[in-house]
């Protein structure tokens, strides 16, 4: 799925299969009392680690050094793809 942002450019997140979703979810299973900024950073790191985030091409160090606004937007992109992957259309 492709996303565009006037400031941050393009984000491409791959369509997920079950195994990719499971691996991502395992990395995200942690203390639920972390601040939202930490959760978003972890979400983007997990997406990078598992090859879910295709564009922008980032390393884990790039995520650590990115502007917080970019991480918020990328986390939103990843989560939109996850929500779509888990959606069951009642009319199908």
C-alpha atoms as an extended CHARMM CRD file, in Angstrom:
* protein
*
        92  EXT
         1         1  UNK       CA              0.0000000000        0.0000000000        0.0000000000  PROA      1               0.0000000000
         2         2  UNK       CA              1.3140000000        3.4210000000       -0.9420000000  PROA      2               0.0000000000
         3         3  UNK       CA              0.9460000000        6.6210000000        1.0400000000  PROA      3               0.0000000000
         4         4  UNK       CA              1.9780000000       10.1810000000        0.1930000000  PROA      4               0.0000000000
         5         5  UNK       CA              2.7580000000       13.0690000000        2.5230000000  PROA      5               0.0000000000
         6         6  UNK       CA              3.5890000000       16.6290000000        1.4290000000  PROA      6               0.0000000000
         7         7  UNK       CA              6.4870000000       16.8940000000        3.8950000000  PROA      7               0.0000000000
         8         8  UNK       CA              7.7310000000       13.3070000000        4.2560000000  PROA      8               0.0000000000
         9         9  UNK       CA              7.2590000000       12.0080000000        0.7170000000  PROA      9               0.0000000000
        10        10  UNK       CA              6.2790000000        8.4750000000       -0.0960000000  PROA      10              0.0000000000
        11        11  UNK       CA              5.7050000000        5.4810000000        2.1550000000  PROA      11              0.0000000000
        12        12  UNK       CA              5.2790000000        1.9850000000        0.7560000000  PROA      12              0.0000000000
        13        13  UNK       CA              4.2160000000       -0.8300000000        3.0680000000  PROA      13              0.0000000000
        14        14  UNK       CA              3.9420000000       -4.3460000000        1.6840000000  PROA      14              0.0000000000
        15        15  UNK       CA              0.7630000000       -6.3850000000        1.8360000000  PROA      15              0.0000000000
        16        16  UNK       CA              1.1150000000       -8.7390000000        4.7690000000  PROA      16              0.0000000000
        17        17  UNK       CA              0.7470000000      -12.4750000000        4.9670000000  PROA      17              0.0000000000
        18        18  UNK       CA             -0.0500000000      -14.2590000000        8.2130000000  PROA      18              0.0000000000
        19        19  UNK       CA              3.5740000000      -15.1290000000        9.0760000000  PROA      19              0.0000000000
        20        20  UNK       CA              4.7280000000      -11.5340000000        8.5850000000  PROA      20              0.0000000000
        21        21  UNK       CA              1.9040000000      -10.2860000000       10.7870000000  PROA      21              0.0000000000
        22        22  UNK       CA              2.7790000000      -12.8240000000       13.4780000000  PROA      22              0.0000000000
        23        23  UNK       CA              6.4670000000      -11.8590000000       13.4440000000  PROA      23              0.0000000000
        24        24  UNK       CA              5.6180000000       -8.1600000000       13.6000000000  PROA      24              0.0000000000
        25        25  UNK       CA              3.1610000000       -8.7910000000       16.4490000000  PROA      25              0.0000000000
        26        26  UNK       CA              5.7120000000      -10.7760000000       18.4340000000  PROA      26              0.0000000000
        27        27  UNK       CA              8.1250000000       -7.8590000000       18.2780000000  PROA      27              0.0000000000
        28        28  UNK       CA              5.3790000000       -5.4890000000       19.3900000000  PROA      28              0.0000000000
        29        29  UNK       CA              4.3720000000       -7.6290000000       22.3730000000  PROA      29              0.0000000000
        30        30  UNK       CA              5.8730000000       -5.7150000000       25.2560000000  PROA      30              0.0000000000
        31        31  UNK       CA              5.0590000000       -3.5650000000       28.2240000000  PROA      31              0.0000000000
        32        32  UNK       CA              1.8450000000       -1.7810000000       27.2850000000  PROA      32              0.0000000000
        33        33  UNK       CA              2.6310000000        1.0900000000       29.6180000000  PROA      33              0.0000000000
        34        34  UNK       CA              5.2250000000        2.6420000000       27.3210000000  PROA      34              0.0000000000
        35        35  UNK       CA              4.6360000000        6.1500000000       25.9960000000  PROA      35              0.0000000000
        36        36  UNK       CA              2.9950000000        6.3830000000       22.5900000000  PROA      36              0.0000000000
        37        37  UNK       CA              6.2050000000        7.8130000000       21.1110000000  PROA      37              0.0000000000
        38        38  UNK       CA              8.0830000000        4.6620000000       22.1720000000  PROA      38              0.0000000000
        39        39  UNK       CA              5.3550000000        2.3830000000       20.8070000000  PROA      39              0.0000000000
        40        40  UNK       CA              5.4420000000        4.1910000000       17.4500000000  PROA      40              0.0000000000
        41        41  UNK       CA              9.2290000000        3.9360000000       17.2590000000  PROA      41              0.0000000000
        42        42  UNK       CA              9.0650000000        0.2260000000       18.0740000000  PROA      42              0.0000000000
        43        43  UNK       CA              6.3670000000       -0.2190000000       15.4320000000  PROA      43              0.0000000000
        44        44  UNK       CA              8.5400000000        1.3420000000       12.7300000000  PROA      44              0.0000000000
        45        45  UNK       CA             11.6060000000       -0.6250000000       13.9020000000  PROA      45              0.0000000000
        46        46  UNK       CA              9.6450000000       -3.8930000000       13.7120000000  PROA      46              0.0000000000
        47        47  UNK       CA              8.3950000000       -2.9840000000       10.2290000000  PROA      47              0.0000000000
        48        48  UNK       CA             11.9690000000       -2.2580000000        9.1040000000  PROA      48              0.0000000000
        49        49  UNK       CA             13.3210000000       -5.4260000000       10.7300000000  PROA      49              0.0000000000
        50        50  UNK       CA             10.7610000000       -7.6650000000        9.0210000000  PROA      50              0.0000000000
        51        51  UNK       CA             10.9110000000       -5.9910000000        5.6190000000  PROA      51              0.0000000000
        52        52  UNK       CA              7.3580000000       -4.6800000000        5.8750000000  PROA      52              0.0000000000
        53        53  UNK       CA              8.3470000000       -1.0520000000        5.3150000000  PROA      53              0.0000000000
        54        54  UNK       CA              9.6310000000       -0.9100000000        1.7420000000  PROA      54              0.0000000000
        55        55  UNK       CA              9.9560000000        2.8380000000        1.2540000000  PROA      55              0.0000000000
        56        56  UNK       CA             11.5720000000        4.8770000000        2.6090000000  PROA      56              0.0000000000
        57        57  UNK       CA             14.4480000000        2.3970000000        2.8690000000  PROA      57              0.0000000000
        58        58  UNK       CA             15.5480000000        2.7800000000        6.4790000000  PROA      58              0.0000000000
        59        59  UNK       CA             17.9380000000        0.9840000000        8.7990000000  PROA      59              0.0000000000
        60        60  UNK       CA             17.2830000000        0.6190000000       12.5040000000  PROA      60              0.0000000000
        61        61  UNK       CA             19.8280000000        3.4010000000       13.0970000000  PROA      61              0.0000000000
        62        62  UNK       CA             17.9360000000        5.6020000000       10.6470000000  PROA      62              0.0000000000
        63        63  UNK       CA             14.7800000000        5.0870000000       12.7080000000  PROA      63              0.0000000000
        64        64  UNK       CA             16.6420000000        6.0380000000       15.8840000000  PROA      64              0.0000000000
        65        65  UNK       CA             17.8700000000        9.2700000000       14.2730000000  PROA      65              0.0000000000
        66        66  UNK       CA             14.6930000000       10.2260000000       12.3930000000  PROA      66              0.0000000000
        67        67  UNK       CA             12.4970000000       13.2160000000       13.1950000000  PROA      67              0.0000000000
        68        68  UNK       CA              9.6260000000       12.2260000000       15.4950000000  PROA      68              0.0000000000
        69        69  UNK       CA              7.0320000000       13.5150000000       13.0170000000  PROA      69              0.0000000000
        70        70  UNK       CA              8.3060000000       11.1060000000       10.3630000000  PROA      70              0.0000000000
        71        71  UNK       CA              8.0660000000        8.1980000000       12.7980000000  PROA      71              0.0000000000
        72        72  UNK       CA              4.4780000000        9.1320000000       13.6960000000  PROA      72              0.0000000000
        73        73  UNK       CA              3.5260000000        9.1640000000       10.0290000000  PROA      73              0.0000000000
        74        74  UNK       CA              5.3420000000        5.9100000000        9.1880000000  PROA      74              0.0000000000
        75        75  UNK       CA              3.7780000000        4.1510000000       12.1830000000  PROA      75              0.0000000000
        76        76  UNK       CA              0.3540000000        5.3270000000       10.9890000000  PROA      76              0.0000000000
        77        77  UNK       CA              1.0840000000        3.9120000000        7.5160000000  PROA      77              0.0000000000
        78        78  UNK       CA              2.1620000000        0.5440000000        8.9220000000  PROA      78              0.0000000000
        79        79  UNK       CA             -0.8490000000        0.3820000000       11.2060000000  PROA      79              0.0000000000
        80        80  UNK       CA             -3.2300000000        1.2020000000        8.3390000000  PROA      80              0.0000000000
        81        81  UNK       CA             -1.8860000000       -1.7960000000        6.4140000000  PROA      81              0.0000000000
        82        82  UNK       CA             -2.2110000000       -4.0390000000        9.4620000000  PROA      82              0.0000000000
        83        83  UNK       CA             -5.7960000000       -2.8790000000       10.0240000000  PROA      83              0.0000000000
        84        84  UNK       CA             -6.6440000000       -3.5880000000        6.3920000000  PROA      84              0.0000000000
        85        85  UNK       CA             -4.9990000000       -7.0160000000        6.5130000000  PROA      85              0.0000000000
        86        86  UNK       CA             -7.0290000000       -7.9920000000        9.5700000000  PROA      86              0.0000000000
        87        87  UNK       CA            -10.3140000000       -6.5960000000        8.3120000000  PROA      87              0.0000000000
        88        88  UNK       CA            -12.9670000000       -9.1670000000        7.4990000000  PROA      88              0.0000000000
        89        89  UNK       CA            -15.4290000000       -7.8520000000        4.9520000000  PROA      89              0.0000000000
        90        90  UNK       CA            -18.8800000000       -9.0390000000        6.1070000000  PROA      90              0.0000000000
        91        91  UNK       CA            -20.1190000000       -8.9570000000        2.5190000000  PROA      91              0.0000000000
        92        92  UNK       CA            -17.4620000000      -11.2840000000        1.1420000000  PROA      92              0.0000000000
